[in-house]
Amino acid sequence: MTLPGTTPYYNLILTGHMGQGRTTVGRAIARKMNVPFIDLDTEIQLREKMSPDDIRQLFGENRLRAIEGELCRELGLRRGCVLSISGPTLLEEVNRERLINSGPVLVLTCSLNEILRRLYASQGARFHDPKVRAAAINQIRRERMINQLMEFPKLDTTLLTVDQVAERAIAFWHEKQGVMS
């Protein structure tokens, strides 16, 4: 729990590809700071009653981007939240501008071996399926290229615990708070 007046006014936007710990770290930060945590993919699923992947398959990429754009517009108006946003969402200039005006962006990164270890730990035997593993690796490659295109500060999570990443992200958030004010 935080002391009164120590919660940053602006949002903290976490991004990074699958296996980086965006959701886990975001929840830890939100818990420590006693602020809301909002995951864009979860918001899409709650609003549309289906996952972003299902929307993409059933209605196409344009429909998914339209939903993301609408949610980014809403999230850009929020303050004092931890937001988990995927890299492809931030590639859209309108989304990126809306979100960076609401707070600093921090890209979580880690080594490929650690990403694969984390995915195996979270998915278990399902990750043994070569098709599942190949799809995950392709998604990681695509998202790595996206995150390399963006010039945001990065935090390597490879050798850090969730609490250590959360503490460093909170320090970053407080540091950037002074710059944005």
Order of alpha helices (4+ residues) and beta strands (2+ residues): beta-alpha-beta-alpha-alpha-alpha-beta-alpha-alpha-beta-alpha-alpha-beta-alpha
